[in-house]
Amino acid sequence: MNSKQIIGQIRKELKNKADTKTEEEREKARALFGNETKLLALKVPETRKLAESFAKKLKKEKDFDTALKVADELYKSGVFEEATVAESILKEFKNYFDDSTFDKLDEWIDYIKNWANIDMLCGWLLAPIILKDETKIKIISQWTKSKNRWRRRAAAVALVKPIRKGIYLQQALRIAKKLIQDEDDMVQKGVGWLLKEAGGRFPDETVKFLMKWRQKIPRLVLRLACEKLPSKGKKRVLGRET
């Protein structure tokens, strides 16, 4: 099948599943992912399972070009489940990613209106590129100035996986510094997550960073950032030392 046929089949299968959903399930989906994005109310595992057959076939044929065309159309629809299918397909092709793939990911961020698609795009698709090319972090750092809340969240979440691997700490802290006083709760959660992972791998450096900022940042960020710190460091940051 060509890209148009695959897209048509994906949308047909998604619609068939969506037609079985109750209004209660739709309300739960809106409560979880917000009202900004278009939702079919499918559960994420359900959507990923639907994507598996398409991903396996394209991967077997090494057809990255078609996979990219499919993903491009699905992301641009603005539908949560379609973007989830796109991410599930493309993560099978991470060895094919290059500068032009990065440019596409950059473009797609503007079509995403929920935290889950942003986090999957960052973890599954963007992180593999960053891990191979540190220079991309300079571009990502510029996202911290964006008016788009999801792009600002992406600037933080994009470095979560590298930090887990024990690299790019200074770059991560520089991005965190730019976002740490952001007033948007979705951005705050992204920054808190990044600092939490930093605390797990680099506790001393993270405590030092948080001690400098703890009086100036939202409590949500501080609480999340402390989750993986050793007990002594956590008490120090939260001001609970005896």
N, C-alpha and C positions, 0 to 999 in steps of 0.2 A: 504493500500500500504506500501511496505517496503521503506527504504531510497533510494535505487537505482531507484525504480519506481517514487518516488516523485521528485527526482533530474531530471530524464528524462522528466517528465511532466512540471516541472518548466522551463527547458531549451527549451522545445518545445514551450511553451507559450511566453517566452521571444523572441525567434527567430521569431515567427509569428508577434509580434508587431514590432520588429526591421526591418523586411522586408518592413514595410509600411513607414519607415522614409526616408526623402529626404536628399540629400547631404548637403543642407543648415542646416537642423536640426543636422546633424552629426558635422558640423563645429562649430555650437553654443555649442554643448556638449564639444567638444575638447577645445574651448576657455574658458569654465567655469571650467572644471575639469583637464585640462592639457593633455599633450601627453604621460605621463608616463603610464597611465592606459588604459586597454582595455575597449572600450565603445560600447554600442549598440544604444546609443542616445535616450533612453527612459527617460521621465521625472520622477523625484523621486516619486511624488504622484501616477503616473501610475504604477511604479514598486511596490510600497507598496500595492496598491490595488490588484495587482496580487498575492502578498504574503498572503493576508488576509485569503483566503479560506484554504490554507495549514496550516497557523498558528492556525486558529480556530479549525480545525479538530484535529491537534496534541495536542492542549491544552485541548480540550474536552476529549481526550483519555489519558491525562496526560503522553504523550509519550515523555519525555525529551530526552531519549536516542536516539530515531530516529531523533528528532529535532537537536541534537548535531551532529549526523552523516551527516545529510543534510547540516548543516551550514559549517561543516569542508570541505566538497567537494566544496561547492560554494565559500568559501573564497579562497581556494587554486587555483581556476581557474584564479584569477587575474582580473576577469571581474567586473566592477563597479556595474552593475545591479544585478549580482548574489550575490555579497556581501551585497547589499542593501536588497535583499530578505532574506538573512541569518539573518541580523540584525532585520528585521521586524518579523521574526519567533521567534528568541531567546528572544526578549524583553518580550514576553508573558510568559516566564518561569523564570523570575528573582528570584522567590522564591526558585528555585531549584539550584541556583548557589552556588558553593563551591570552595575549593582550586583547584580542578582539572579543573573547568571551567575557573578560572583565568589563569591557565597554558595554556589553549587553546587560550584564548584571547591574551595572550602574544605571542604565536606562530603565530597567524593569522596576527598580526601587520606587520610582514615581507612580507606578500603577498599584502598589501595595498599600492597603489601608488597615492592616492588622498586625499585631505583634508576632503571631505564629508564623506567617509567611516570611516576615523579615528575619526571624530567628533561624528558620530552616534555610533560607537563602544564604545567610551569613555562615552558618555552621557547615552546611553540605557543599555549597558552591563557591562562596567567596574565600573561605579559609584555606582551601587547597591552593588557590592562586597566591594568597599572601604568604603561605608557607614556602612557596617556591620563589617568590619575588618580593623582597622586603620593601622595594621602592614604592609599591602600591599603597603602603601605609601613609605616605605623604598625601596621596589623593584622598584617601579615606579621612584623614585628619581634617580636610577642608569641609567634609560633610557636617562637622560640628557647628558650622555657621549657617546651615540651611534653615529655612523657615518650615521645612517639612519635618514634622516630629518623628516620622518613621526613618528618615534618612539620618537624623541625629542619633536615634536608637541604634541604627545599623553601624554607625561609627564606633560605638562601644562594643556591641555584640560581635562584630567581625573579628575582634582580637581575643575572644573568649577561648577558642580552641588553641591558638598559638600559646596563650598563657598557660593553659593546661599542660602543654608540652614543654613548658619551662623556657620559652623564648619571648623576646620583644617586650620585656617588662617596662623599660624606660619609655618606649613608644606608647604602651598602654596607659601608663601614668600620665603622660602628656595629654592624651585624649581625655582621660578621666578628669583632669584638671580643667579642661575646656568645657566639660559638660556637667561638672559636679554640682553646680548651682542652678541647673536647668529647672524650670518650674513645672514642666510636663511630667506627670507620673510615669508614663510609658518610657520616657528617656531616663528618669531616675532609676527605674527598675533595671534598665539595661546597664547603666553605670554601676549600680550596686552589684549586679551579677558579675561584671568584669572585675571589680575590686574583690569580690568574694573569691573568685578563682585565683586572683593574684595573692590573696591572703593564704590560700592553700599551698601555693608553690614558693612564695617569697614573703613569709610572715614578717620578718624584721623590717623590710623595706615598705611593706604595706602599712604596718603600724606607724612607722615614721610619717608616711604620707597622710594617713588619717588623723594623726595627732595635730598636724598642721591645719587641717581643714575642718575638724569636728565641730567647731563652734559656728561654722558658716554654711553648713550643708543640711539638706532635709534629713529628718530622722529616718525616713524610709531608706535612703541611700546608706546611712551609717549602719542601720540594723542589718541590711543585706550584706554589706561589706565585711561585717564582723563574723559571719556565720562559720567560716573555715579557719578563723584565727585560733591559735592556742589559747587556752583559758586565761592565762596571765595577760596576753596581749589584748584580748577582747575586753577584759575588765578595765584595763588601762584606757583604751579608746572610749569606752562607754562611761568612764568616770566612776567606776565601782570599786576601785582599789581601796583596801582598808589600811 
